[in-house]
Amino acid sequence: MPIQRLLLLAVLGAMVAPAQFLVRVEQNGQAFTSSNGSVLGFNSTGVGQTSSAVVRVTYLGQTRATFAAIPQLIGSKDFSTSALEPVALRTSIPLQPLETLTFTLRYTPTITEAAVGQFTWTYTEEPRGGTTGPAVSGALAFTLTGTAPSLVVSSTLADANATPLASGATVTLPETLVNSNTDVTISITNRGSGSGQVNAINLTGTGFQLLAVPLLPFTLASGTELRFGVRFTPRIPGAATASLKITLDKTEHTTTIQGSALLSAFTYELLRDGVAAPLALNGLVAFGDVRVGERSSLVIQFRNVATLPSVINNILLGGTGFSITEGPFVPLTLQPQEVRTFTLNYAPVEPVTSTVRLLIGNDTFMVTGRGMGAQLRYSYAVGGVDVPVTTNSVSFPPLSTGQTASVAFTVSNRGTAAGSVVSVGVLDTRGVFRLRSLPALPATVDPDGRFTFLVDFTPLVAGQATTTLVIDGIGFVLNGFSSAPPPLPSYQFTGASGVQQPFQQPSFGLSLNAPYPQALRGVLTLSITPENFVTDPAVQFSTGGRSVAFTIPANSREAVFPSGATRLQLQTGTVAGTIVIEPTFLTENGTDLTPPTPTRLSLSIPRTAPVLLSARVSTRTATGLSINVTGYATGRSLTSLEFEFKGDESTSLGTARFTVSVSAEALVWFQSAASQALGSQFTVDVPFTLRLDGGSSPPATDITARLKSVTVRAVSDLGPSNTLQVAIQ
Amino acid sequence: MIMTPSRLTALILIASGLAGHAQTATWSAPSSGFVHDTLTGAIRPVLGFVGAAYLGAPVLEQVTRASIAPNQHTAIIERDGAMRWARDLRSPDRLETLDRLPLVREARWAADSASVVLMTAEELVWLVQSDTAPLLDARWNLDVEGRWMILAADSGAQRVLLARDEGEQRTLWLASRKSPPVKLAFLGRPTAAVFLAASDTALVADAASRQIFRLAALNTTPETAVLFGLSPEVGDPVAIALSPDAARLFVADRTAKLIRVLNAATGEALAELPLEFAPHEFTPTAPGRFLLNVRERAAQPLFFLHTANQGQISFVPAGE
């Protein structure tokens, strides 16, 4: 029935229903009051799903309203009512005042388009009591409208059309790189006449997540669409499956989503000398050892193994010495199975091991290489402190002249191959800077090896001294400052001094009056001023000669002589004169500290009377004997020798004196070259011929057998000597 | 030697029946003989008297070993691997080669330099001077086991006291020209000895018991008795010598680097003569004078011990 006509009937019905009824409707769990002739709407959840309403009509009149046995239901056949059931047994239905008539109206759509129906139930009402007249007729009428939703689920991939998804269908995602995303859009479209309900959306599956899901439950009006996303983000390569369950009203819609993950869209190979080898992702490209200054190259080949074109946005390489040549321009799109290459180069500039990262798109590789070469480094140590040589300058600690400072200079190899040092030298020719403990050159220095030599700085004069240390053409400035050494303290000679006796071996020492901070060396020089122009060669130090070296250790006072003793002996000889000993003082490096007028040791040997050392009978006969006399006379003169023979007590010889004048003979002797080699020492052998008093003795007489002893004495202008007695028997 | 014109002397008689005159006096350069300078391998003269002497230029060089007689000019030397006799070092070119004499390790001279007793590796040999070459006077074989050394010889070099090391033990022996070495009954470690002049008695220093023993009757049946003990300060007696009057005993103490002067009869300490070096023997060079050392460096002099009076040590510089 056309809708217009139904509406007209509704109006007419409203015009002819004077009876009073209270109409209450219970629908979808709610109760509300309606009115006769109103419109009752029915929204089914779907085709075949019944939507019902319970109508309760209460007669509010005062007489009686009698409804016909059955109502009229016209319009869409999707409407039905309980009032028409069971039809055969129904009779009219009277309603007394406040009695209620209850019946159900139902809508069960068979299509999703909108439906319209009309429900009319006529009645008659008796006139009010006390009146006569005909019964009043009327009709209870409702216009019925019915709607139903139609929810359709579909999926849309990027750059793809929407694909309807029946429950249980499977959506297959394109290959996805690990740690990257593939999204699919799920749409729920309501194509029906009524609103539908999306009650729940659930997704299970590792690597999958829902995106932009609205608050649920969600009422989807007719002709509207609900969209949300499903994102696939694999963490590991391989297949992955998710289950998407959508609850539409009371219906569950299930979709399986399948994804597959790739580590990379590319596979790689390393070409070395024309031989290809697989290169795994995050793998190592090793150049090995390459000499500094040389270059080694490898070829990287990559292939798109995805089923879709893949893009490489960048090929990046960091680190000194590494470079890429003959590479493609980026971004680069490779079709499935397409292959491209580029060349990877390593040209080390220093002998170190380098490791850098190669990035091809999202794929990473480590690239290593070791530059082979020597890297010599220089340092020096002074006072236990190591100082790297950074400005090619070596500084010595300040010191005073005469001292020596040393630094240990080290050449070390921090490279990866052995290096060599051919020459090491200093430009200084004065010996201020000297090298010590050099290894045999050329010297090979292995990696992590080193050698050390010493550089001595011994300033000669105060001030700054510089020179250049040259190691294989590399110059290092050696720089040192020195101050003048402190002045020598006063000193004194100890032991023998002043007047000394001849023929003696006195000792003496040399002592500073205060310790000196540096080690000193020096020489004592002996000089002689004889009184009679003859210098006695025997005047010497015990060490031999007339000069002797000594040392004075630093911070000490006593001079130390070659024997290690602090006392030294000398011979005074046998000639009168003055012996003078004068020192010189030097620092170890030769700085002269000798005072302008040094204190000297002066020993005087006086002119004395002769001294006899020995006398003996050198030869003897019956009538004669020789007396050998030795001695010395510092004045180098003798006047006479006196001999006193004493006879044996058993004889009557008594004592006989002989005085032998020897002035001239002694003069000749002391002027001779032989004598001058011996000072004033002499040996004189005086023969005597003896006889008994009264003339010649009988030949058989042994005169000397009668002598007991002889006493000898020498006399010079300075007086007599000691006497010596010699036994004759 | 300087010859001067003869001069008659005035004769003074003092109640005497003796008369005479002096004849030509002979002046000569004093000399203290010769020494073997082991540092230079040369025999050098000692010019002047010790006390104001010095070593002169070498008279013989390339001398490996030498022993110089008390007359200060005769010597027996080892040179060029052979033993040679120098009758007079004042004429050093006149050397006699002793072909049949093995190399000599030690020598002891008679006081008159007329004979010398020598020890070789295997023998004890006596040589006597003659107008020509020295003559072999006696020889005794020495047992090759152990090490032999001469401790002392008497003044005539007739008898010698020997020590023999056999492992840890040292024994004392007596030998003479007329008798082979005979072991003496001596417990201890004899390290030095000296014969008393004109007697058959010797003194022996025992380093083990630190005592001086007197060995008497060496010509007949030797008798050993303790003379006196050495004080605890005596470290290592390596040589002993007597003063000319036999009143003082000089003991070389190697450990203490000095010479101790003792009363020869009682052992009473009389003096100490310090040294700069450790002594190890007394080498007689003249009556009453002993060489104490060999030069080990150029600046070192030779040191001599004078045993007259209280004893004295003198040096002789090696010269420039």
Interface residues (C-beta under 8 A of the other chain):
Chain A: P502 F503 Q504 Q505 D536 P537 A538 Q540 F541 S542 T543 G544 G545 R546 V548 P562 S563 G564 A565 Q569 Q571 T572 G573 T574 L613 G624 T630 Y632 F643 F645 G647 S652 L653 G654 T655 A656 R657 F658 T659 V660 S661 V662 A664 E665 A666 V668 W669 S672 A674 S675 A677 L678 G679 Q681 F682 T683 V684 D685 V686 P687 F688 T689 L690 R691 L692 D693 G694 I703 L707
Chain B: I2 T4 R7 T9 A10 L11 I12 L13 I14 A15 S16 G17 L18 A19 G20 H21 A22 Q23 T24 A25 T26 W27 S28 A29 P30 S31 L47 G48 F49 G51 A52 A53 Y54 E276 R297 A298 A299 Q300 P301 S314 F315 P317 A318 G319 E320
